[in-house]
Each structure stands twice: as C-alpha cells, then as structure tokens.
Amino acid sequence: MPQRNILQYLLITAKGMAMGAADVVPGVSGGTIAFISGIYEELIGTINKLDFGFFRSWKTNGFRKAWNQYNLSFLLALGAGVVISILSLARLIIWLLEHHPIAVWAFFFGLVVASILYVGVQVTRWRWITILALVAASAVSYLITIGEPITTPDNNWFLFFAGFIAIIAMILPGISGAFILLLLGAYTNVMSIVTQLGDGIIGANTDLLFEASLKLLIFALGAVAGLKVFSKVLNWMFTHKKNLILAILTGFMIGALNKIWPWKKVLEYRINSSGEEIPFLEQSVLPNNFNGDPQVIHAIIFAVLGFLTIFLLERIAVKKVSTS
C-alpha cells in the first residue's frame, strides 16, 4: 500500500468531502467523484480486500501491520471527509427542500437527465438484450415510483434495506446513492436523521444523539452488508457484462424521473415518528395543474444548472482518461 504523509492524507480527506457532497445530491455519483479524483481503483481494491482476515493479521503480526496491510488509514481519511461533508450539507438540503422545493427538485431532475445521457452513451453496442433490459428496468423503476410503499421509511428494517441498496453508488461511477434513496422514498428521512445527529452533537443532546446514531448505525450496517454482496458481483458484471449493466442502470434512472418531477399533487398524508403530517402518496402533475405558484422559469433555470453540473463533471472525467 502507498506510504503517505499528513498532507497527502488531508488531500484524501478533501476528496472524501467532495464525495460526501455528491452523495447527498441525487444524480451526482460519489463513485464518479472518486474516479475523477484518481482514487477509484484504490477505493474498490481496498474495499474488496477488507474482511475478517484483518483480525487474524492483527493477532499474528500486530495491529499496526494489519492496519497498514488493509490500507485503513486511506479509508479513515476518506471516510472522515465523507462524514464531515454529509453532516455539513444535510441541514442545507433539508432547508432547501422545505422552502424551495420546486427549484431543488428541478435541479435534481436536471442532474438525473444528464446522468442518463452520461451512463447511456457508454453502452457500446445496443442489442435486443440490452434494449429489453433498458425497457424492463425503466418499467420496474416507474412502477416503484407510483406504488404505495409497503413500509414507511421510519422502519428500522427499511433503513437497513435502504443502506444495503444505496451502497451501489460506491461501486459504479455514474449512479448516485442519493438517487437510489429517492427511488426508495427514503431520501428525506435519511437526511433528517443526519441533521438530527448534527443537532445532537451541537446541542449536547444525548437522547437525540443516541436516537440518530442508532438509526445511522442500522443504515451503515445495511451499507456494509450490501458492499460485501454487491462489490464482487457488480465488478464482475461491469467487466464481463458492461453493456447490460449500463443499460439496466440507465433504465432505472429513466423510470425514476417521475419520482423527482418538480410538480406534485399529494394524494395521501402520513404521520411520521415526530408526529408531523408529511406526504405519503404523490402524483406528478403538469405545472398548470399544480396547486400553487409553479415557478416554471425558476424550475427551467435550475434544471439547466443541474444538467450542466453533470456535463462539466463528465468533461473533466473524459479529460482525465485521455491524459492518463
């Protein structure tokens, strides 16, 4: 494993902060940021190597050698940056969703549309199987967005499942973990939990801190489980069935556009764990049928900004590949 000094680890932490910022924004992939910043291969290699053999190595060779063998200083520095960024941005995202929902969802919509193009153009050969995979994934994803949730995001098993699925964003560049949380209907809830954790730390509120930490631990355990299950399978598929997996990912994003359409009509409300009434079932509507100011011009501007964000990241990634 590479030997690094303090400044180099601080740089990795900064890259982790960039990944964390991407992870709270649907449409921007933390895996893409890792790729652009030149740490993707090391990240995947380190994750794939991580197993219970660490404890055997610790017992045989000592903690320090085991730590270095598994490149845990790299993971710690990167993870610290991700956590710092998520804690810092979660409150802002929640505030923006509450006070400027149309602009935020329009921005997210532009991000995902650009991500669809970014991932879709990587399919080098469209055959009947890839087209079928695209259509099937689009249909399944759309049906998920219009279906009634079988459980609420406050459920601990749902949090575990959300973490299990969302970790896919760390495996493949081009798909966002926050996007998957949106698809599952867990995005706002997870962001709220992160905000509660920050409130508990700042206000020294042990009850709030314990509750938020417990929920995040459940989410993290799901992510760890998903990481071990998905990493080898998805890496194999990406190596041997790249066109197929890219078509599936593109299809999921196409179908999920309904989930992030800026204009919604609430069909049914539910009461969350805090006793607040929040939307449970929503239906996408045209701006002229929206109950309130549709803010069409603002929506278009922010959708374009979202699209350009992915476009610029793609150009940076392409430039990096061509010069490497």
Secondary structure as GFF3:
##gff-version 3
##sequence-region A 1 324
A	DSSP	alpha_helix	6	23	.	.	.	ID=ss1
A	DSSP	alpha_helix	30	36	.	.	.	ID=ss2
A	DSSP	alpha_helix	40	49	.	.	.	ID=ss3
A	DSSP	alpha_helix	53	61	.	.	.	ID=ss4
A	DSSP	alpha_helix	63	69	.	.	.	ID=ss5
A	DSSP	alpha_helix	72	99	.	.	.	ID=ss6
A	DSSP	alpha_helix	101	120	.	.	.	ID=ss7
A	DSSP	alpha_helix	128	146	.	.	.	ID=ss8
A	DSSP	alpha_helix	156	166	.	.	.	ID=ss9
A	DSSP	three_ten_helix	167	170	.	.	.	ID=ss10
A	DSSP	alpha_helix	177	184	.	.	.	ID=ss11
A	DSSP	alpha_helix	187	202	.	.	.	ID=ss12
A	DSSP	alpha_helix	206	240	.	.	.	ID=ss13
A	DSSP	alpha_helix	242	255	.	.	.	ID=ss14
A	DSSP	three_ten_helix	256	260	.	.	.	ID=ss15
A	DSSP	beta_strand	264	271	.	.	.	ID=ss16
A	DSSP	beta_strand	277	284	.	.	.	ID=ss17
A	DSSP	three_ten_helix	287	289	.	.	.	ID=ss18
A	DSSP	alpha_helix	296	323	.	.	.	ID=ss19
###
